[in-house]
């Protein structure tokens, strides 16, 4: 199973109310997580500038999985 995370440039300082998509931690790449990451990435790039945020993906590897799961519900 794939994992994904949303990252941003080091110079980006988020407002305290911004969505951070689990603070850049790896989460299972479920359809819900993929939709949420894409939407948040598009919004944050509109706010902070093109290329300020991006999504990374990797293949799940048991030795690298940190056990983090996406919190909350996806209602998109």
PyMOL Python script that loads the backbone (N, CA, C, O; Angstrom):
from pymol import cmd

cmd.read_pdbstr("""\
ATOM      1  N   UNK A   1       0.832  -1.183   0.000  1.00  0.00           N
ATOM      2  CA  UNK A   1       0.000   0.000   0.000  1.00  0.00           C
ATOM      3  C   UNK A   1       0.881   1.252   0.000  1.00  0.00           C
ATOM      4  O   UNK A   1       1.911   1.306   0.672  1.00  0.00           O
ATOM      5  N   UNK A   2       0.463   2.227  -0.749  1.00  0.00           N
ATOM      6  CA  UNK A   2       1.215   3.474  -0.807  1.00  0.00           C
ATOM      7  C   UNK A   2       0.894   4.364   0.386  1.00  0.00           C
ATOM      8  O   UNK A   2      -0.144   4.234   1.035  1.00  0.00           O
ATOM      9  N   UNK A   3       1.824   5.269   0.645  1.00  0.00           N
ATOM     10  CA  UNK A   3       1.643   6.300   1.656  1.00  0.00           C
ATOM     11  C   UNK A   3       1.859   7.650   0.983  1.00  0.00           C
ATOM     12  O   UNK A   3       2.495   7.741  -0.067  1.00  0.00           O
ATOM     13  N   UNK A   4       1.322   8.693   1.603  1.00  0.00           N
ATOM     14  CA  UNK A   4       1.545  10.034   1.078  1.00  0.00           C
ATOM     15  C   UNK A   4       1.714  11.015   2.221  1.00  0.00           C
ATOM     16  O   UNK A   4       1.370  10.733   3.369  1.00  0.00           O
ATOM     17  N   UNK A   5       2.253  12.177   1.876  1.00  0.00           N
ATOM     18  CA  UNK A   5       2.340  13.272   2.832  1.00  0.00           C
ATOM     19  C   UNK A   5       2.355  14.580   2.062  1.00  0.00           C
ATOM     20  O   UNK A   5       2.758  14.629   0.900  1.00  0.00           O
ATOM     21  N   UNK A   6       1.918  15.616   2.711  1.00  0.00           N
ATOM     22  CA  UNK A   6       1.909  16.954   2.146  1.00  0.00           C
ATOM     23  C   UNK A   6       3.044  17.729   2.790  1.00  0.00           C
ATOM     24  O   UNK A   6       3.136  17.810   4.015  1.00  0.00           O
ATOM     25  N   UNK A   7       3.908  18.300   1.960  1.00  0.00           N
ATOM     26  CA  UNK A   7       5.044  19.067   2.465  1.00  0.00           C
ATOM     27  C   UNK A   7       5.008  20.484   1.918  1.00  0.00           C
ATOM     28  O   UNK A   7       4.233  20.791   1.012  1.00  0.00           O
ATOM     29  N   UNK A   8       5.853  21.348   2.476  1.00  0.00           N
ATOM     30  CA  UNK A   8       5.916  22.741   2.059  1.00  0.00           C
ATOM     31  C   UNK A   8       7.334  23.259   2.231  1.00  0.00           C
ATOM     32  O   UNK A   8       8.140  22.685   2.963  1.00  0.00           O
ATOM     33  N   UNK A   9       7.625  24.368   1.533  1.00  0.00           N
ATOM     34  CA  UNK A   9       8.952  24.984   1.614  1.00  0.00           C
ATOM     35  C   UNK A   9       9.241  25.418   3.051  1.00  0.00           C
ATOM     36  O   UNK A   9       8.331  25.718   3.823  1.00  0.00           O
ATOM     37  N   UNK A  10      10.528  25.442   3.386  1.00  0.00           N
ATOM     38  CA  UNK A  10      10.941  25.826   4.736  1.00  0.00           C
ATOM     39  C   UNK A  10      10.560  27.255   5.085  1.00  0.00           C
ATOM     40  O   UNK A  10      10.329  27.568   6.253  1.00  0.00           O
ATOM     41  N   UNK A  11      10.491  28.129   4.079  1.00  0.00           N
ATOM     42  CA  UNK A  11      10.197  29.536   4.363  1.00  0.00           C
ATOM     43  C   UNK A  11       8.707  29.817   4.553  1.00  0.00           C
ATOM     44  O   UNK A  11       8.333  30.948   4.866  1.00  0.00           O
ATOM     45  N   UNK A  12       7.856  28.817   4.373  1.00  0.00           N
ATOM     46  CA  UNK A  12       6.411  28.996   4.553  1.00  0.00           C
ATOM     47  C   UNK A  12       6.091  28.944   6.047  1.00  0.00           C
ATOM     48  O   UNK A  12       6.444  27.988   6.737  1.00  0.00           O
ATOM     49  N   UNK A  13       5.421  29.980   6.530  1.00  0.00           N
ATOM     50  CA  UNK A  13       4.959  30.026   7.916  1.00  0.00           C
ATOM     51  C   UNK A  13       3.436  30.003   7.871  1.00  0.00           C
ATOM     52  O   UNK A  13       2.800  30.968   7.445  1.00  0.00           O
ATOM     53  N   UNK A  14       2.864  28.896   8.314  1.00  0.00           N
ATOM     54  CA  UNK A  14       1.413  28.722   8.256  1.00  0.00           C
ATOM     55  C   UNK A  14       0.709  29.533   9.333  1.00  0.00           C
ATOM     56  O   UNK A  14       1.223  29.703  10.439  1.00  0.00           O
ATOM     57  N   UNK A  15      -0.461  30.026   8.995  1.00  0.00           N
ATOM     58  CA  UNK A  15      -1.343  30.647   9.975  1.00  0.00           C
ATOM     59  C   UNK A  15      -1.857  29.539  10.886  1.00  0.00           C
ATOM     60  O   UNK A  15      -2.019  28.403  10.441  1.00  0.00           O
ATOM     61  N   UNK A  16      -2.111  29.847  12.135  1.00  0.00           N
ATOM     62  CA  UNK A  16      -2.524  28.807  13.094  1.00  0.00           C
ATOM     63  C   UNK A  16      -3.826  28.102  12.715  1.00  0.00           C
ATOM     64  O   UNK A  16      -4.079  26.993  13.186  1.00  0.00           O
ATOM     65  N   UNK A  17      -4.652  28.721  11.876  1.00  0.00           N
ATOM     66  CA  UNK A  17      -5.912  28.101  11.461  1.00  0.00           C
ATOM     67  C   UNK A  17      -5.786  27.260  10.193  1.00  0.00           C
ATOM     68  O   UNK A  17      -6.751  26.605   9.798  1.00  0.00           O
ATOM     69  N   UNK A  18      -4.611  27.264   9.543  1.00  0.00           N
ATOM     70  CA  UNK A  18      -4.421  26.510   8.303  1.00  0.00           C
ATOM     71  C   UNK A  18      -4.469  25.010   8.548  1.00  0.00           C
ATOM     72  O   UNK A  18      -4.086  24.526   9.614  1.00  0.00           O
ATOM     73  N   UNK A  19      -4.953  24.272   7.526  1.00  0.00           N
ATOM     74  CA  UNK A  19      -4.884  22.813   7.543  1.00  0.00           C
ATOM     75  C   UNK A  19      -3.446  22.411   7.239  1.00  0.00           C
ATOM     76  O   UNK A  19      -2.862  22.910   6.277  1.00  0.00           O
ATOM     77  N   UNK A  20      -2.877  21.538   8.024  1.00  0.00           N
ATOM     78  CA  UNK A  20      -1.501  21.092   7.785  1.00  0.00           C
ATOM     79  C   UNK A  20      -1.419  19.641   7.359  1.00  0.00           C
ATOM     80  O   UNK A  20      -0.321  19.108   7.202  1.00  0.00           O
ATOM     81  N   UNK A  21      -2.557  18.988   7.169  1.00  0.00           N
ATOM     82  CA  UNK A  21      -2.582  17.587   6.731  1.00  0.00           C
ATOM     83  C   UNK A  21      -1.597  16.733   7.519  1.00  0.00           C
ATOM     84  O   UNK A  21      -0.636  16.204   6.960  1.00  0.00           O
ATOM     85  N   UNK A  22      -1.835  16.604   8.783  1.00  0.00           N
ATOM     86  CA  UNK A  22      -1.033  15.790   9.697  1.00  0.00           C
ATOM     87  C   UNK A  22       0.429  16.204   9.755  1.00  0.00           C
ATOM     88  O   UNK A  22       1.308  15.364   9.949  1.00  0.00           O
ATOM     89  N   UNK A  23       0.687  17.469   9.590  1.00  0.00           N
ATOM     90  CA  UNK A  23       2.019  18.061   9.802  1.00  0.00           C
ATOM     91  C   UNK A  23       3.127  17.383   8.999  1.00  0.00           C
ATOM     92  O   UNK A  23       4.250  17.258   9.488  1.00  0.00           O
ATOM     93  N   UNK A  24       2.837  16.952   7.798  1.00  0.00           N
ATOM     94  CA  UNK A  24       3.852  16.370   6.932  1.00  0.00           C
ATOM     95  C   UNK A  24       4.216  14.932   7.242  1.00  0.00           C
ATOM     96  O   UNK A  24       5.199  14.417   6.710  1.00  0.00           O
ATOM     97  N   UNK A  25       3.444  14.275   8.091  1.00  0.00           N
ATOM     98  CA  UNK A  25       3.733  12.882   8.430  1.00  0.00           C
ATOM     99  C   UNK A  25       3.131  11.961   7.374  1.00  0.00           C
ATOM    100  O   UNK A  25       2.143  12.307   6.725  1.00  0.00           O
ATOM    101  N   UNK A  26       3.729  10.798   7.208  1.00  0.00           N
ATOM    102  CA  UNK A  26       3.239   9.811   6.243  1.00  0.00           C
ATOM    103  C   UNK A  26       1.913   9.243   6.720  1.00  0.00           C
ATOM    104  O   UNK A  26       1.767   8.893   7.892  1.00  0.00           O
ATOM    105  N   UNK A  27       0.936   9.149   5.805  1.00  0.00           N
ATOM    106  CA  UNK A  27      -0.370   8.550   6.088  1.00  0.00           C
ATOM    107  C   UNK A  27      -0.686   7.562   4.973  1.00  0.00           C
ATOM    108  O   UNK A  27      -0.157   7.699   3.870  1.00  0.00           O
ATOM    109  N   UNK A  28      -1.534   6.571   5.231  1.00  0.00           N
ATOM    110  CA  UNK A  28      -1.932   5.657   4.160  1.00  0.00           C
ATOM    111  C   UNK A  28      -2.587   6.439   3.015  1.00  0.00           C
ATOM    112  O   UNK A  28      -3.385   7.346   3.253  1.00  0.00           O
ATOM    113  N   UNK A  29      -2.250   6.085   1.794  1.00  0.00           N
ATOM    114  CA  UNK A  29      -2.747   6.802   0.611  1.00  0.00           C
ATOM    115  C   UNK A  29      -4.120   6.275   0.206  1.00  0.00           C
ATOM    116  O   UNK A  29      -4.302   5.759  -0.896  1.00  0.00           O
ATOM    117  N   UNK A  30      -5.071   6.413   1.107  1.00  0.00           N
ATOM    118  CA  UNK A  30      -6.445   6.014   0.805  1.00  0.00           C
ATOM    119  C   UNK A  30      -7.049   7.020  -0.174  1.00  0.00           C
ATOM    120  O   UNK A  30      -6.531   8.129  -0.304  1.00  0.00           O
ATOM    121  N   UNK A  31      -8.121   6.664  -0.858  1.00  0.00           N
ATOM    122  CA  UNK A  31      -8.767   7.644  -1.740  1.00  0.00           C
ATOM    123  C   UNK A  31      -9.159   8.924  -0.997  1.00  0.00           C
ATOM    124  O   UNK A  31      -9.036  10.022  -1.540  1.00  0.00           O
ATOM    125  N   UNK A  32      -9.627   8.781   0.235  1.00  0.00           N
ATOM    126  CA  UNK A  32     -10.000   9.942   1.043  1.00  0.00           C
ATOM    127  C   UNK A  32      -8.782  10.824   1.320  1.00  0.00           C
ATOM    128  O   UNK A  32      -8.846  12.042   1.159  1.00  0.00           O
ATOM    129  N   UNK A  33      -7.678  10.211   1.734  1.00  0.00           N
ATOM    130  CA  UNK A  33      -6.465  10.971   2.031  1.00  0.00           C
ATOM    131  C   UNK A  33      -5.919  11.644   0.776  1.00  0.00           C
ATOM    132  O   UNK A  33      -5.427  12.770   0.842  1.00  0.00           O
ATOM    133  N   UNK A  34      -6.001  10.966  -0.363  1.00  0.00           N
ATOM    134  CA  UNK A  34      -5.524  11.556  -1.615  1.00  0.00           C
ATOM    135  C   UNK A  34      -6.346  12.779  -1.994  1.00  0.00           C
ATOM    136  O   UNK A  34      -5.789  13.799  -2.402  1.00  0.00           O
ATOM    137  N   UNK A  35      -7.674  12.685  -1.862  1.00  0.00           N
ATOM    138  CA  UNK A  35      -8.539  13.840  -2.169  1.00  0.00           C
ATOM    139  C   UNK A  35      -8.243  15.001  -1.236  1.00  0.00           C
ATOM    140  O   UNK A  35      -8.106  16.143  -1.675  1.00  0.00           O
ATOM    141  N   UNK A  36      -8.144  14.705   0.051  1.00  0.00           N
ATOM    142  CA  UNK A  36      -7.898  15.746   1.047  1.00  0.00           C
ATOM    143  C   UNK A  36      -6.552  16.420   0.799  1.00  0.00           C
ATOM    144  O   UNK A  36      -6.462  17.647   0.834  1.00  0.00           O
ATOM    145  N   UNK A  37      -5.511  15.638   0.551  1.00  0.00           N
ATOM    146  CA  UNK A  37      -4.185  16.200   0.300  1.00  0.00           C
ATOM    147  C   UNK A  37      -4.185  17.075  -0.946  1.00  0.00           C
ATOM    148  O   UNK A  37      -3.588  18.152  -0.948  1.00  0.00           O
ATOM    149  N   UNK A  38      -4.848  16.624  -2.003  1.00  0.00           N
ATOM    150  CA  UNK A  38      -4.893  17.395  -3.250  1.00  0.00           C
ATOM    151  C   UNK A  38      -5.587  18.737  -3.042  1.00  0.00           C
ATOM    152  O   UNK A  38      -5.101  19.770  -3.502  1.00  0.00           O
ATOM    153  N   UNK A  39      -6.719  18.718  -2.351  1.00  0.00           N
ATOM    154  CA  UNK A  39      -7.455  19.959  -2.101  1.00  0.00           C
ATOM    155  C   UNK A  39      -6.633  20.912  -1.245  1.00  0.00           C
ATOM    156  O   UNK A  39      -6.516  22.096  -1.564  1.00  0.00           O
ATOM    157  N   UNK A  40      -6.067  20.402  -0.163  1.00  0.00           N
ATOM    158  CA  UNK A  40      -5.271  21.253   0.722  1.00  0.00           C
ATOM    159  C   UNK A  40      -4.064  21.803  -0.018  1.00  0.00           C
ATOM    160  O   UNK A  40      -3.729  22.977   0.138  1.00  0.00           O
ATOM    161  N   UNK A  41      -3.406  20.975  -0.820  1.00  0.00           N
ATOM    162  CA  UNK A  41      -2.237  21.412  -1.587  1.00  0.00           C
ATOM    163  C   UNK A  41      -2.613  22.541  -2.546  1.00  0.00           C
ATOM    164  O   UNK A  41      -1.901  23.541  -2.636  1.00  0.00           O
ATOM    165  N   UNK A  42      -3.722  22.385  -3.259  1.00  0.00           N
ATOM    166  CA  UNK A  42      -4.156  23.420  -4.203  1.00  0.00           C
ATOM    167  C   UNK A  42      -4.472  24.730  -3.488  1.00  0.00           C
ATOM    168  O   UNK A  42      -4.089  25.802  -3.956  1.00  0.00           O
ATOM    169  N   UNK A  43      -5.166  24.646  -2.365  1.00  0.00           N
ATOM    170  CA  UNK A  43      -5.514  25.857  -1.613  1.00  0.00           C
ATOM    171  C   UNK A  43      -4.258  26.526  -1.065  1.00  0.00           C
ATOM    172  O   UNK A  43      -4.104  27.743  -1.174  1.00  0.00           O
ATOM    173  N   UNK A  44      -3.362  25.741  -0.479  1.00  0.00           N
ATOM    174  CA  UNK A  44      -2.150  26.323   0.105  1.00  0.00           C
ATOM    175  C   UNK A  44      -1.248  26.926  -0.967  1.00  0.00           C
ATOM    176  O   UNK A  44      -0.612  27.952  -0.723  1.00  0.00           O
ATOM    177  N   UNK A  45      -1.179  26.315  -2.146  1.00  0.00           N
ATOM    178  CA  UNK A  45      -0.399  26.907  -3.233  1.00  0.00           C
ATOM    179  C   UNK A  45      -1.021  28.216  -3.704  1.00  0.00           C
ATOM    180  O   UNK A  45      -0.302  29.126  -4.116  1.00  0.00           O
ATOM    181  N   UNK A  46      -2.340  28.323  -3.649  1.00  0.00           N
ATOM    182  CA  UNK A  46      -3.004  29.581  -4.005  1.00  0.00           C
ATOM    183  C   UNK A  46      -2.703  30.662  -2.968  1.00  0.00           C
ATOM    184  O   UNK A  46      -2.561  31.835  -3.314  1.00  0.00           O
ATOM    185  N   UNK A  47      -2.606  30.268  -1.704  1.00  0.00           N
ATOM    186  CA  UNK A  47      -2.354  31.226  -0.625  1.00  0.00           C
ATOM    187  C   UNK A  47      -0.876  31.606  -0.539  1.00  0.00           C
ATOM    188  O   UNK A  47      -0.550  32.789  -0.440  1.00  0.00           O
ATOM    189  N   UNK A  48       0.023  30.617  -0.576  1.00  0.00           N
ATOM    190  CA  UNK A  48       1.446  30.846  -0.323  1.00  0.00           C
ATOM    191  C   UNK A  48       2.300  30.912  -1.581  1.00  0.00           C
ATOM    192  O   UNK A  48       3.500  31.174  -1.498  1.00  0.00           O
ATOM    193  N   UNK A  49       1.706  30.679  -2.734  1.00  0.00           N
ATOM    194  CA  UNK A  49       2.436  30.773  -3.993  1.00  0.00           C
ATOM    195  C   UNK A  49       2.641  29.421  -4.645  1.00  0.00           C
ATOM    196  O   UNK A  49       2.732  28.399  -3.965  1.00  0.00           O
ATOM    197  N   UNK A  50       2.713  29.420  -5.986  1.00  0.00           N
ATOM    198  CA  UNK A  50       2.908  28.177  -6.734  1.00  0.00           C
ATOM    199  C   UNK A  50       4.167  27.437  -6.277  1.00  0.00           C
ATOM    200  O   UNK A  50       5.224  28.042  -6.100  1.00  0.00           O
ATOM    201  N   UNK A  51       4.041  26.138  -6.092  1.00  0.00           N
ATOM    202  CA  UNK A  51       5.189  25.323  -5.705  1.00  0.00           C
ATOM    203  C   UNK A  51       5.542  25.385  -4.232  1.00  0.00           C
ATOM    204  O   UNK A  51       6.527  24.780  -3.809  1.00  0.00           O
ATOM    205  N   UNK A  52       4.755  26.105  -3.443  1.00  0.00           N
ATOM    206  CA  UNK A  52       5.057  26.202  -2.012  1.00  0.00           C
ATOM    207  C   UNK A  52       4.711  24.912  -1.273  1.00  0.00           C
ATOM    208  O   UNK A  52       5.311  24.612  -0.241  1.00  0.00           O
ATOM    209  N   UNK A  53       3.757  24.153  -1.789  1.00  0.00           N
ATOM    210  CA  UNK A  53       3.308  22.896  -1.186  1.00  0.00           C
ATOM    211  C   UNK A  53       3.268  21.812  -2.255  1.00  0.00           C
ATOM    212  O   UNK A  53       3.001  22.097  -3.423  1.00  0.00           O
ATOM    213  N   UNK A  54       3.530  20.582  -1.863  1.00  0.00           N
ATOM    214  CA  UNK A  54       3.498  19.463  -2.803  1.00  0.00           C
ATOM    215  C   UNK A  54       3.183  18.176  -2.044  1.00  0.00           C
ATOM    216  O   UNK A  54       3.280  18.113  -0.818  1.00  0.00           O
ATOM    217  N   UNK A  55       2.804  17.159  -2.808  1.00  0.00           N
ATOM    218  CA  UNK A  55       2.468  15.853  -2.242  1.00  0.00           C
ATOM    219  C   UNK A  55       3.558  14.864  -2.627  1.00  0.00           C
ATOM    220  O   UNK A  55       3.946  14.778  -3.792  1.00  0.00           O
ATOM    221  N   UNK A  56       4.046  14.121  -1.646  1.00  0.00           N
ATOM    222  CA  UNK A  56       5.009  13.048  -1.906  1.00  0.00           C
ATOM    223  C   UNK A  56       4.314  11.713  -1.670  1.00  0.00           C
ATOM    224  O   UNK A  56       3.444  11.598  -0.806  1.00  0.00           O
ATOM    225  N   UNK A  57       4.706  10.711  -2.444  1.00  0.00           N
ATOM    226  CA  UNK A  57       4.184   9.355  -2.272  1.00  0.00           C
ATOM    227  C   UNK A  57       5.339   8.375  -2.173  1.00  0.00           C
ATOM    228  O   UNK A  57       6.423   8.613  -2.707  1.00  0.00           O
ATOM    229  N   UNK A  58       5.092   7.266  -1.480  1.00  0.00           N
ATOM    230  CA  UNK A  58       6.073   6.179  -1.401  1.00  0.00           C
ATOM    231  C   UNK A  58       5.328   4.877  -1.213  1.00  0.00           C
ATOM    232  O   UNK A  58       4.172   4.858  -0.791  1.00  0.00           O
ATOM    233  N   UNK A  59       6.005   3.792  -1.532  1.00  0.00           N
ATOM    234  CA  UNK A  59       5.460   2.464  -1.260  1.00  0.00           C
ATOM    235  C   UNK A  59       5.600   2.196   0.230  1.00  0.00           C
ATOM    236  O   UNK A  59       6.609   2.544   0.843  1.00  0.00           O
ATOM    237  N   UNK A  60       4.591   1.583   0.797  1.00  0.00           N
ATOM    238  CA  UNK A  60       4.622   1.246   2.215  1.00  0.00           C
ATOM    239  C   UNK A  60       5.704   0.209   2.471  1.00  0.00           C
ATOM    240  O   UNK A  60       5.795  -0.799   1.771  1.00  0.00           O
ATOM    241  N   UNK A  61       6.502   0.463   3.461  1.00  0.00           N
ATOM    242  CA  UNK A  61       7.517  -0.502   3.892  1.00  0.00           C
ATOM    243  C   UNK A  61       7.389  -0.629   5.406  1.00  0.00           C
ATOM    244  O   UNK A  61       7.499   0.366   6.121  1.00  0.00           O
ATOM    245  N   UNK A  62       7.159  -1.838   5.898  1.00  0.00           N
ATOM    246  CA  UNK A  62       6.923  -2.027   7.326  1.00  0.00           C
ATOM    247  C   UNK A  62       8.002  -1.402   8.193  1.00  0.00           C
ATOM    248  O   UNK A  62       7.704  -0.844   9.249  1.00  0.00           O
ATOM    249  N   UNK A  63       9.242  -1.487   7.761  1.00  0.00           N
ATOM    250  CA  UNK A  63      10.310  -0.956   8.589  1.00  0.00           C
ATOM    251  C   UNK A  63      10.317   0.571   8.628  1.00  0.00           C
ATOM    252  O   UNK A  63      10.946   1.161   9.506  1.00  0.00           O
ATOM    253  N   UNK A  64       9.623   1.219   7.687  1.00  0.00           N
ATOM    254  CA  UNK A  64       9.599   2.678   7.664  1.00  0.00           C
ATOM    255  C   UNK A  64       8.269   3.250   8.150  1.00  0.00           C
ATOM    256  O   UNK A  64       8.175   4.452   8.397  1.00  0.00           O
ATOM    257  N   UNK A  65       7.254   2.423   8.289  1.00  0.00           N
ATOM    258  CA  UNK A  65       5.938   2.921   8.669  1.00  0.00           C
ATOM    259  C   UNK A  65       5.959   3.378  10.114  1.00  0.00           C
ATOM    260  O   UNK A  65       6.318   2.616  11.012  1.00  0.00           O
ATOM    261  N   UNK A  66       5.570   4.631  10.333  1.00  0.00           N
ATOM    262  CA  UNK A  66       5.616   5.189  11.683  1.00  0.00           C
ATOM    263  C   UNK A  66       4.307   5.021  12.447  1.00  0.00           C
ATOM    264  O   UNK A  66       4.181   5.508  13.570  1.00  0.00           O
ATOM    265  N   UNK A  67       3.333   4.338  11.853  1.00  0.00           N
ATOM    266  CA  UNK A  67       2.090   4.054  12.549  1.00  0.00           C
ATOM    267  C   UNK A  67       1.088   5.190  12.564  1.00  0.00           C
ATOM    268  O   UNK A  67       0.029   5.062  13.179  1.00  0.00           O
ATOM    269  N   UNK A  68       1.385   6.283  11.914  1.00  0.00           N
ATOM    270  CA  UNK A  68       0.473   7.421  11.896  1.00  0.00           C
ATOM    271  C   UNK A  68      -0.684   7.126  10.951  1.00  0.00           C
ATOM    272  O   UNK A  68      -0.472   6.649   9.836  1.00  0.00           O
ATOM    273  N   UNK A  69      -1.870   7.400  11.380  1.00  0.00           N
ATOM    274  CA  UNK A  69      -3.046   7.246  10.521  1.00  0.00           C
ATOM    275  C   UNK A  69      -3.765   8.581  10.440  1.00  0.00           C
ATOM    276  O   UNK A  69      -3.692   9.400  11.356  1.00  0.00           O
ATOM    277  N   UNK A  70      -4.452   8.785   9.346  1.00  0.00           N
ATOM    278  CA  UNK A  70      -5.187  10.020   9.139  1.00  0.00           C
ATOM    279  C   UNK A  70      -6.311  10.114  10.159  1.00  0.00           C
ATOM    280  O   UNK A  70      -7.114   9.191  10.301  1.00  0.00           O
ATOM    281  N   UNK A  71      -6.360  11.227  10.860  1.00  0.00           N
ATOM    282  CA  UNK A  71      -7.390  11.433  11.870  1.00  0.00           C
ATOM    283  C   UNK A  71      -8.634  12.048  11.244  1.00  0.00           C
ATOM    284  O   UNK A  71      -8.553  12.714  10.211  1.00  0.00           O
ATOM    285  N   UNK A  72      -9.762  11.827  11.861  1.00  0.00           N
ATOM    286  CA  UNK A  72     -11.002  12.454  11.427  1.00  0.00           C
ATOM    287  C   UNK A  72     -11.665  11.706  10.293  1.00  0.00           C
ATOM    288  O   UNK A  72     -11.261  10.604   9.921  1.00  0.00           O
ATOM    289  N   UNK A  73     -12.678  12.324   9.760  1.00  0.00           N
ATOM    290  CA  UNK A  73     -13.468  11.720   8.696  1.00  0.00           C
ATOM    291  C   UNK A  73     -13.318  12.526   7.425  1.00  0.00           C
ATOM    292  O   UNK A  73     -13.085  13.734   7.463  1.00  0.00           O
ATOM    293  N   UNK A  74     -13.450  11.861   6.323  1.00  0.00           N
ATOM    294  CA  UNK A  74     -13.405  12.524   5.026  1.00  0.00           C
ATOM    295  C   UNK A  74     -14.832  12.683   4.539  1.00  0.00           C
ATOM    296  O   UNK A  74     -15.522  11.697   4.281  1.00  0.00           O
ATOM    297  N   UNK A  75     -15.265  13.909   4.416  1.00  0.00           N
ATOM    298  CA  UNK A  75     -16.625  14.138   3.945  1.00  0.00           C
ATOM    299  C   UNK A  75     -16.628  14.934   2.651  1.00  0.00           C
ATOM    300  O   UNK A  75     -17.586  15.649   2.355  1.00  0.00           O
ATOM    301  N   UNK A  76     -15.548  14.808   1.879  1.00  0.00           N
ATOM    302  CA  UNK A  76     -15.444  15.533   0.616  1.00  0.00           C
ATOM    303  C   UNK A  76     -16.086  14.745  -0.497  1.00  0.00           C
ATOM    304  O   UNK A  76     -16.099  15.194  -1.643  1.00  0.00           O
TER     305      UNK A  76
END
""", "prot")
cmd.dss("prot")
cmd.show_as("cartoon", "prot")
cmd.util.cbc("prot")
cmd.orient("prot")
